[in-house]
């Protein structure tokens, strides 16, 4: 379907007049695409609907930040992706906190023995990591560098660093859980 007015022009008209009809045209053009993006990340229809709604509220209130350095659709999709990932990370952190709180309420078996066992598992994980993977994880989590700074150091795009970090975390998790499973088998 061909649009009679380009997205960027609709943004300009909205910012000049504050007439919601211009924003509604953008909403109509992109709501289903944003929903599909959210759904592909969340795998939950209700959550995708909520995220889509929140994203368009955010876009509406920050329309003046669109600087036409890229297409409106690119800007919108970046906001959509970042919002979804932030929400999913937040949910993940909350789940980890809940697990930690549950662990504190469990009876103590032998804290020293459990700590030693976890350290043995971590040692095995670290032996299976390459120097590059270890350095990347340390830059992010020990040195607390942000993705942009790490990307600058490696002379790579942010997305490449994010993917490398994700793969490294997945590898750590896989090795750790595999080792835990081997220990439980004894």
N, C-alpha and C positions, 0 to 999 in steps of 0.2 A: 504494500500500500504506500503510495507516494504522499508525503506530507506537504501541505500547501505552504506552510511556514516552517523554516528550519528551527531546530531545538534552540540553538543559540539566540536566534531572534526572539523566540518566545521568552527566554530568560531575560533578555534586555527589555522587552515590552513589560514583563511582569515587574521588573525592578523600577522601571520608570513610572508605571501607573498603579502598581499594587492591585491590579484587577485579577481576582482569582481565576477568571476564565482562562488566562494564559497558563497558569500553573496547572489547571485541570486538564488542559490539552497534553501537557507533559506527563501528567499522572496517567491519563488514559493510554498514552503511547507506551509507557514503561511499566505499569503496575504488574502485568502478567510476567514480564521478563524478570523483574526484581523478585517476584514471588518464586519463580522457578529457580533463580539463583539461591534464594534462601532455603528453598526446599531441598535443593541438591546438597547443601551444606548441613542441614539439620536432620533431614529424613523424617520430619515430623510436620504434618500439614498445619496443625494449629499453631505451632511455634513459628513456622514460616509465615503464616498470616500475621501474627503479632509482630515479627521482625519487619515485615514489609510495611506495615502501618507505621512502626517506629521510624523506619528509614525515611519514609516520605515526610513525616513530621520534621525530622532532622533536616532534610533537604530544603523543605519549605522555609524553615527558620534560618537556614544558612545560605540561602540562594545568592546573597551578595558576595559570598566567598568564591563563587565560580568565576574564574579569571580567563576562561577561554584559552587556556594553554593546551587543552585537549578537547575532544568532542564532549558534549554534555553527557552522552551515553557512557563514555569512558569514566568521567567524573562520578556519575551516578553508580556505576558498577563497582568502582573502587570504594565508595562509601558503603555500598551494600555488603561487599565482601568483608571489609574491615569491621563493620558493625556486627555482622554475624559471627565472625571469628572472635571478636571481643566478648560477645555474649556467651559463646560456647566455652571460651577459656574461663570466664567468670564462673560459669556453671561447674566446670571441671574443678576449679579451685575450691568452690563451695563443697563439692562432693568429697574432695580430699580432706578438707577441714572436718567434715562430718565423720569421716573414717577415723581421723586422728582423735576426735573427741570420743568416739566409740571405743577406740583402743585404750584410752585413758580410763574408761569405766570398766574394763575387763580386769579380772583378777591377775595379779602379777605372778608369772610362773618363775622366771628367773631373768631379770632384766639384763644382767651381764652376759648370760649365755645367748640371749636373743641378739644383743648388740654385736657380740663376736660373730654370730652366724651371719648377720646382715653384712658385716665388714668382710667376711670371707666371700660372700656372694658378690659384693661390690668389687673386691680384688679380682675375682674371676672375670667380671665384666670388663674392668679396665685392661686386663691382659689381652682381651680380644679386640680392643679398640686400636685404630691406627693413630699415629702421631697427629695427623691432620684432624681427625675426629676429636681427639682429646683436646687439642689446642682450641678448636672451634667452640666446644662445650665450655671450656674454661674462660674464653673471652666473653661468652654470653652470660654465664652463671656465676663465675667467680669474680671476674673483673667488672661485671654488670654493664657491659657495653651494649648499646642499642644496635639494631640490625643495620642501620645506615652507616654507623661507624665501622662495624665489622666488614660490611660490603666495600667501604672505601679502602680498608686495609688489604683486602683480598683482590681489589680491583674487579669486583663482580657486581651484578645487579642485586638489589635487595631480595628479589624473588629467588635468586639462586642461593643466597645465604639461608633464607627461610626454609627452602627445600632441603638443603644440606643438614640444617639443624633438625628438621623433622625426621629425616632418615636416620640421623645419629641417635636421636631420642628413641625412635622405634627399635633400632638395633640394640640399644641399652636395655630397653624393656624386654625385648625378645630373649636376649641372653640371660638376663636376670631371672625372668620367669621360667625359662628352660632349666636353669641351674636349680631354682627352687623346687621344680618338679622332680629333678634327679635326687635332690636331698630327701624329698618326701617319700620317694620310692624305697629308701633304705629302711 
